[in-house]
C-alpha cells in the first residue's frame, strides 16, 4: 500500500492539511491561505475580520464542543494569547524527534528488512539534532520551582534516549511496520463536509492497520487512560485514515512520553507507556452523526452571529477575563490588550518547524 509522501494535498485548488495540533501556526491574517467563510453576518464585535475555516479539524471541533463563545474568539476571530505555553514547544520538539527518527531510518519499503544498527544510530543522531534545534529555537529551560521545571534541554535529551530505546526494541522485534509518517488527510464526511488532519503514523500490526499518535504528558498512565475514550481526535483519525487507505482502521495506538515534576525521593520520567484506543465500526458511524450535528449547530451560530457561552467551562478558560467584562466594548478592549490575531490555519504544513 502506498500513501501520499508529499504533505501537500489539493482540493478545490486549496492546499489542505493542518499543522500538528500542538502548534499554533504563526501566520499573519493577510497570509491565511485556507478556505474561510465569507459574507457572513457581523453583529457581535462587528469591526473584527472573520477567519473561520470551512474545512474543520479536531482542534476546531473540540474548541466548539468546549464552548461556542471560545470558538468565536479563537477560531472565528483568530484571537490567541500573546504568549504560547511552554508545553507546546516541548511537545513539538518531541514530535520532530520522532518524525526525523522514522524518516531517516526508512518508512514502508524503504525500511531495512532486518534491524540495521548503523542506520539506526544515524537516524538517532539526526533526530536528536532536529529535536534539540527545535527546542533551542522555540523553547527555554524552565526555572527550578516552576510547574514545568522538568522541561529542560537535559530532560528532553534523556527523553529522546528513552524513546530511542523503545523504538529500537520495536524495530528488532519487527512486528510493526510503519507505512506513513506525518500523513496529511482531507476527507469527506457522509454529508459531504470535509475534515482534515495530519496523522503521526499509519502502521500495520498483526496484518491490520492502525493509526499511531505520539503524546507528551505530565499525567500518570491511570489518569491518561481515561482520556482515550471518548476522544474526538482518535475517532476522527480512525475514520479519516480508513477513508484515506480504503482499509478498516482498528483504532489508534497512543504512545505517551511521561515526564513530571520530581519529588525529593522520586524522579518522574522520562518513561513511555502505550495505550490502545480501538474503535468499532458502530462507534465511528456514531461519531460521524454527532460531527454532522455539531456542524449544524455551528452553522446556526454563524447565521445568527451568536455564539453562546458554556459557563461550566469558564473557570480555567484563557478567555475568562474577556467574558467577565460588562460590555462589548470592554470585551474588545481586553481582547486587543492580551490577545493577538493569529488565525487557526489548518492548511499550513509545519510552519513552525
C-alpha positions as CSV (number, residue, x, y, z in Angstrom):
1,X,0.0,0.0,0.0
2,X,1.3,3.4,-0.9
3,X,0.5,6.7,0.7
4,X,1.0,10.3,-0.4
5,X,4.5,11.1,0.5
6,X,4.1,14.8,-0.3
7,X,2.5,16.7,2.6
8,X,0.6,18.9,0.2
9,X,-2.8,17.7,-1.0
10,X,-5.1,19.9,-3.0
11,X,-8.9,20.1,-3.0
12,X,-10.7,22.8,-5.0
13,X,-7.3,24.5,-5.5
14,X,-6.9,24.9,-1.8
15,X,-3.8,23.3,-0.1
16,X,-5.1,21.3,2.9
17,X,-3.8,19.6,6.0
18,X,-3.2,21.0,9.5
19,X,-0.1,21.7,11.4
20,X,0.3,19.4,14.4
21,X,-2.4,20.2,16.9
22,X,0.2,21.1,19.5
23,X,1.4,24.1,17.4
24,X,-0.4,27.3,17.0
25,X,0.5,28.5,13.5
26,X,2.3,31.8,13.5
27,X,0.7,33.5,10.4
28,X,-0.4,37.0,9.7
29,X,-4.0,37.5,8.6
30,X,-3.0,38.6,5.1
31,X,-1.2,35.3,4.6
32,X,-4.1,33.0,5.5
33,X,-4.4,30.6,2.6
34,X,-7.2,28.4,3.9
35,X,-10.8,28.5,2.6
36,X,-12.8,30.6,5.0
37,X,-16.4,31.5,5.3
38,X,-17.1,34.9,3.6
39,X,-20.1,37.2,3.5
40,X,-21.2,36.2,7.0
41,X,-23.3,38.3,9.3
42,X,-21.3,40.5,11.6
43,X,-23.3,41.7,14.6
44,X,-21.2,40.9,17.6
45,X,-17.7,42.6,17.6
46,X,-18.6,43.6,14.1
47,X,-15.4,45.5,13.4
48,X,-13.2,42.4,13.5
49,X,-12.5,40.2,10.5
50,X,-13.6,36.6,10.5
51,X,-11.2,33.7,9.8
52,X,-13.3,30.6,10.4
53,X,-12.1,27.7,8.2
54,X,-14.6,25.8,6.0
55,X,-12.6,22.5,6.4
56,X,-12.7,21.5,10.1
57,X,-10.1,19.6,12.1
58,X,-10.1,18.2,15.6
59,X,-8.8,21.3,17.3
60,X,-11.6,23.4,15.8
61,X,-14.3,21.0,16.7
62,X,-13.1,20.3,20.2
63,X,-13.0,24.1,20.8
64,X,-16.6,24.3,19.7
65,X,-17.6,21.4,22.0
66,X,-15.9,23.1,24.9
67,X,-17.6,26.5,24.4
68,X,-19.2,28.2,21.4
69,X,-18.0,31.6,22.7
70,X,-14.4,30.4,22.9
71,X,-14.8,29.0,19.4
72,X,-15.8,32.6,18.4
73,X,-12.8,34.2,19.9
74,X,-10.2,31.6,18.9
75,X,-11.4,30.2,15.6
76,X,-13.7,32.8,14.1
77,X,-11.8,35.9,15.2
78,X,-8.4,34.1,15.3
79,X,-7.5,35.7,18.6
80,X,-5.0,33.8,20.7
81,X,-2.8,34.6,23.7
82,X,0.3,36.7,23.0
83,X,2.5,34.1,24.8
84,X,2.3,30.4,23.9
85,X,2.5,27.9,26.7
86,X,5.9,26.2,27.0
87,X,4.4,22.7,26.7
88,X,3.7,23.4,23.0
89,X,7.4,23.8,22.2
90,X,8.2,20.7,24.4
91,X,5.7,18.5,22.6
92,X,6.6,19.8,19.2
93,X,10.3,19.2,19.8
94,X,9.5,15.6,20.7
95,X,7.3,15.2,17.6
96,X,10.1,16.5,15.5
97,X,12.5,13.9,17.0
98,X,10.0,11.0,16.3
99,X,9.4,12.2,12.7
100,X,13.1,12.5,11.8
101,X,14.0,9.3,13.5
102,X,11.4,7.3,11.5
103,X,12.0,9.0,8.1
104,X,15.8,8.8,8.3
105,X,15.7,5.1,9.2
106,X,13.2,4.3,6.4
107,X,9.4,4.0,6.1
108,X,7.5,1.4,4.2
109,X,9.5,-0.4,1.6
110,X,12.5,1.8,2.4
111,X,12.7,0.3,5.9
112,X,15.5,-2.3,6.3
113,X,14.0,-5.8,6.3
114,X,16.1,-6.6,9.5
115,X,17.3,-4.3,12.2
116,X,20.3,-2.2,10.9
117,X,22.2,-0.9,13.9
118,X,24.4,1.5,12.0
119,X,21.4,3.1,10.2
120,X,19.5,3.3,13.4
121,X,22.3,5.3,15.0
122,X,22.4,7.6,12.0
123,X,18.7,8.1,12.4
124,X,19.0,8.7,16.1
125,X,21.7,11.3,15.6
126,X,19.7,13.2,13.0
127,X,16.6,13.1,15.1
128,X,18.4,14.4,18.3
129,X,19.8,17.3,16.3
130,X,16.4,18.1,14.8
131,X,14.6,17.9,18.2
132,X,17.2,19.9,20.1
133,X,17.3,22.6,17.4
134,X,13.6,23.0,17.6
135,X,13.8,23.3,21.4
136,X,16.6,25.9,21.3
137,X,14.5,27.9,18.8
138,X,11.1,27.8,20.3
139,X,11.6,26.6,23.9
140,X,13.5,27.5,27.0
141,X,14.6,25.7,30.1
142,X,12.1,26.3,32.9
143,X,13.2,27.6,36.3
144,X,13.5,25.4,39.3
145,X,10.4,25.5,41.4
146,X,8.0,26.2,38.5
147,X,5.2,23.9,37.4
148,X,7.2,22.7,34.4
149,X,10.7,22.7,35.9
150,X,11.4,19.4,34.3
151,X,11.1,20.9,30.8
152,X,14.8,21.4,30.2
153,X,17.3,20.5,27.4
154,X,18.8,17.9,29.7
155,X,15.4,16.1,30.4
156,X,14.5,16.4,26.7
157,X,17.7,14.7,25.7
158,X,17.0,12.0,28.3
159,X,13.5,11.6,26.8
160,X,15.0,11.2,23.3
161,X,17.2,8.4,24.6
162,X,14.3,6.6,26.3
163,X,12.2,6.9,23.2
164,X,15.0,5.6,21.0
165,X,15.5,2.5,23.2
166,X,11.7,1.9,23.0
167,X,11.8,2.4,19.2
168,X,14.9,0.2,18.9
169,X,13.2,-2.8,20.6
170,X,10.2,-2.4,18.3
171,X,12.4,-2.5,15.2
172,X,14.3,-5.5,16.5
173,X,11.0,-7.4,17.1
174,X,9.8,-6.5,13.6
175,X,6.0,-6.8,14.5
176,X,5.0,-3.3,13.5
177,X,5.7,-1.8,10.0
178,X,5.4,1.9,9.6
179,X,3.7,2.8,6.3
180,X,3.3,6.5,6.6
181,X,4.7,9.4,8.7
182,X,3.1,12.8,9.1
183,X,0.3,11.7,6.7
184,X,-1.9,14.6,5.7
185,X,-5.6,13.8,5.1
186,X,-8.5,15.8,3.8
187,X,-11.6,13.5,3.5
188,X,-15.3,13.8,3.1
189,X,-17.9,13.1,5.8
190,X,-21.0,11.2,4.7
191,X,-22.9,14.5,4.2
192,X,-20.1,15.9,2.0
193,X,-18.5,18.2,4.6
194,X,-14.7,17.7,4.9
195,X,-12.3,17.1,7.8
196,X,-8.6,17.4,7.7
197,X,-5.6,16.5,9.9
198,X,-2.2,15.0,9.9
199,X,-1.6,11.6,11.3
200,X,1.7,11.0,13.1
201,X,1.9,7.5,11.7
202,X,-0.1,4.8,9.9
203,X,1.2,1.3,10.8
204,X,0.5,-2.3,10.1
205,X,0.4,-4.5,13.2
206,X,-0.6,-8.2,13.1
207,X,-1.7,-7.7,9.5
208,X,-4.2,-4.9,10.5
209,X,-3.9,-1.1,10.0
210,X,-3.7,1.2,13.0
211,X,-3.1,4.9,13.4
212,X,-0.4,5.9,15.8
213,X,-0.2,9.1,17.7
214,X,2.6,10.4,19.9
215,X,1.8,12.4,23.0
216,X,3.7,14.0,25.8
217,X,2.1,14.3,29.3
218,X,2.7,15.0,32.9
219,X,-0.3,12.9,33.9
220,X,0.3,9.3,35.0
221,X,-0.9,6.3,33.0
222,X,-4.1,5.7,35.1
223,X,-5.3,9.2,34.6
224,X,-4.3,9.4,30.9
225,X,-6.1,6.2,30.1
226,X,-9.4,7.8,31.0
227,X,-8.9,10.4,28.2
228,X,-8.7,8.0,25.2
229,X,-12.4,7.2,25.0
230,X,-14.4,9.2,24.2
231,X,-11.8,11.2,22.3
232,X,-12.6,13.2,19.2
233,X,-9.2,13.2,17.7
234,X,-8.7,9.4,17.9
235,X,-12.1,8.6,16.5
236,X,-11.8,11.3,13.8
237,X,-8.4,9.9,12.7
238,X,-9.7,6.4,12.7
239,X,-12.5,7.4,10.3
240,X,-10.2,9.6,8.1
241,X,-7.4,7.0,7.8
242,X,-10.0,4.4,6.8
243,X,-11.2,6.8,4.1
244,X,-7.7,7.5,3.0
245,X,-6.4,3.9,2.8
246,X,-9.6,2.1,1.8
247,X,-9.0,-0.4,4.6
248,X,-10.6,-0.7,8.0
249,X,-8.6,1.0,10.7
250,X,-8.7,-0.7,14.1
251,X,-8.1,2.4,16.1
252,X,-5.2,4.4,17.4
253,X,-2.0,3.3,19.2
254,X,-1.2,6.0,21.6
255,X,2.4,6.1,22.6
256,X,2.8,8.5,25.5
257,X,6.1,10.1,26.8
258,X,5.7,10.8,30.5
259,X,7.6,13.4,32.4
260,X,6.6,15.3,35.6
261,X,7.9,17.4,38.3
262,X,10.1,15.2,40.5
263,X,9.9,15.0,44.3
264,X,12.7,14.7,46.9
265,X,12.6,10.9,46.6
266,X,11.2,10.2,43.1
267,X,12.3,11.2,39.6
268,X,9.2,11.2,37.4
269,X,10.2,10.3,33.9
270,X,11.1,10.0,31.3
271,X,9.1,6.8,30.7
272,X,7.0,5.6,27.8
273,X,3.7,3.8,28.0
274,X,1.4,2.7,25.2
275,X,-2.4,2.6,25.1
276,X,-4.8,1.3,22.5
277,X,-7.8,3.3,21.5
278,X,-9.7,0.7,19.5
279,X,-12.9,1.7,17.6
280,X,-15.7,-0.4,16.3
281,X,-17.5,0.5,13.0
282,X,-20.5,1.4,15.1
283,X,-18.5,3.9,17.2
284,X,-17.1,5.5,14.1
285,X,-20.5,5.8,12.5
286,X,-22.0,7.3,15.6
287,X,-19.1,9.8,15.7
288,X,-19.9,10.9,12.1
289,X,-23.5,11.5,13.0
290,X,-22.5,13.6,16.1
291,X,-20.0,15.5,14.0
292,X,-22.7,16.5,11.5
293,X,-24.9,17.6,14.3
294,X,-22.2,19.8,15.8
295,X,-21.5,21.4,12.4
296,X,-25.2,22.1,12.1
297,X,-25.1,23.9,15.4
298,X,-22.1,25.9,14.2
299,X,-24.0,26.8,11.0
300,X,-26.7,28.3,13.2
301,X,-24.2,30.2,15.3
302,X,-22.7,31.6,12.1
303,X,-26.0,32.5,10.6
304,X,-27.1,34.5,13.7
305,X,-23.6,35.6,14.7
306,X,-24.5,34.3,18.1
307,X,-22.0,32.1,20.0
308,X,-23.4,31.2,23.4
309,X,-21.2,30.8,26.4
310,X,-20.8,27.5,28.2
311,X,-20.4,28.7,31.7
312,X,-19.4,25.3,33.1
313,X,-16.1,25.7,31.2
314,X,-15.3,29.2,32.4
315,X,-13.1,28.7,35.4
316,X,-9.9,27.7,33.7
317,X,-10.5,29.2,30.3
318,X,-7.9,31.5,28.9
319,X,-10.7,33.8,27.6
320,X,-12.3,34.1,31.1
321,X,-11.0,37.6,31.5
322,X,-12.8,38.7,28.3
323,X,-16.2,37.2,29.2
324,X,-16.2,38.8,32.6
325,X,-16.3,42.3,31.1
326,X,-19.6,44.3,31.5
327,X,-19.9,45.4,27.9
328,X,-19.0,44.5,24.3
329,X,-16.6,47.4,24.1
330,X,-14.8,46.3,27.3
331,X,-14.6,42.7,26.0
332,X,-13.0,44.0,22.8
333,X,-10.5,46.1,24.7
334,X,-9.5,43.0,26.7
335,X,-9.0,41.0,23.5
336,X,-6.9,43.7,21.9
337,X,-4.7,44.1,25.1
338,X,-3.9,40.4,25.8
339,X,-4.6,38.5,22.5
340,X,-3.2,38.8,19.0
341,X,-4.7,37.8,15.7
342,X,-3.2,34.5,14.7
343,X,-5.8,32.5,12.7
344,X,-6.0,28.8,13.1
345,X,-4.9,27.9,9.6
346,X,-5.1,24.1,9.1
347,X,-3.7,24.4,5.6
348,X,-0.2,25.3,6.9
349,X,2.2,22.4,7.0
350,X,5.0,22.7,9.5
351,X,5.0,26.5,9.5
352,X,6.8,26.5,12.9
353,X,9.3,23.7,12.0
